[in-house]
Amino acid sequence: MDDSKRLPYETIASAAARLGLSADALRARCRRAQRRDGRRVVAELGGGITAIKLGRRSWRVLFPPAPGPTPAPAGGRSI
């Protein structure tokens, strides 16, 4: 897979800092929410945040994309 198609997964440490948690607390949440998805182990953490398990203890976290600007109403007039 080339770099342009690679998903922006974050390490547990950087994701924990973004969420205001310790790395151990985030790992614990991942363990409690983990389930099999084919050959992968994933954890849906809520709010569109997903973690994927890479090994025995290694996780990577994917945050949903930031919402874009709200489009202007049709006709160019707002109420």
C-alpha positions as CSV (number, residue, x, y, z in Angstrom):
1,M,0.0,0.0,0.0
2,D,1.4,3.4,-0.9
3,D,1.6,6.2,1.7
4,S,-1.3,8.2,0.1
5,K,-3.8,5.4,1.0
6,R,-2.4,4.6,4.5
7,L,-4.8,5.4,7.3
8,P,-3.6,7.8,9.9
9,Y,-3.4,5.4,12.9
10,E,-1.9,6.8,16.1
11,T,0.1,5.1,18.8
12,I,-1.5,4.4,22.1
13,A,0.6,7.1,23.7
14,S,-0.4,9.9,21.3
15,A,-4.1,8.8,21.3
16,A,-4.2,8.7,25.1
17,A,-2.8,12.2,25.2
18,R,-5.4,13.4,22.8
19,L,-8.2,11.8,24.8
20,G,-6.8,12.9,28.2
21,L,-6.1,9.4,29.4
22,S,-3.1,7.5,30.5
23,A,-1.7,4.9,28.0
24,D,-2.5,2.1,30.4
25,A,-6.1,3.3,30.8
26,L,-6.6,3.4,27.0
27,R,-5.1,-0.1,26.6
28,A,-7.5,-1.3,29.3
29,R,-10.5,0.2,27.4
30,C,-9.2,-1.5,24.2
31,R,-9.0,-4.8,26.0
32,R,-12.5,-4.6,27.3
33,A,-14.0,-3.6,23.9
34,Q,-12.0,-5.9,21.7
35,R,-13.7,-8.4,19.3
36,R,-12.7,-10.4,16.3
37,D,-13.3,-9.0,12.9
38,G,-12.2,-11.8,10.5
39,R,-8.5,-12.2,11.2
40,R,-8.1,-8.9,13.0
41,V,-8.9,-7.8,16.5
42,V,-10.6,-4.4,16.7
43,A,-12.1,-2.3,19.5
44,E,-14.8,0.2,18.9
45,L,-14.3,2.9,21.5
46,G,-17.2,5.1,20.7
47,G,-17.5,8.4,18.9
48,G,-16.1,6.8,15.7
49,I,-12.8,6.0,17.4
50,T,-11.5,2.5,16.5
51,A,-8.4,0.6,17.7
52,I,-6.8,-2.3,16.0
53,K,-4.5,-4.8,17.7
54,L,-1.2,-5.4,16.0
55,G,0.4,-8.0,18.3
56,R,0.1,-9.3,21.8
57,R,0.0,-5.9,23.4
58,S,0.4,-3.3,20.6
59,W,-2.6,-1.2,19.5
60,R,-3.1,1.6,17.0
61,V,-5.9,4.0,17.2
62,L,-7.9,5.6,14.3
63,F,-9.8,8.8,14.9
64,P,-12.7,9.9,12.6
65,P,-11.9,12.6,10.1
66,A,-12.6,16.2,11.4
67,P,-15.9,17.6,10.0
68,G,-15.4,20.0,7.1
69,P,-17.0,23.5,6.9
70,T,-20.8,23.6,6.8
71,P,-21.9,24.4,3.2
72,A,-23.8,27.6,2.6
73,P,-27.5,27.2,2.0
74,A,-28.8,27.1,-1.5
75,G,-29.7,30.5,-3.0
76,G,-27.0,32.2,-1.0
77,R,-29.4,33.5,1.6
78,S,-29.4,32.6,5.3
79,I,-32.3,33.1,7.7
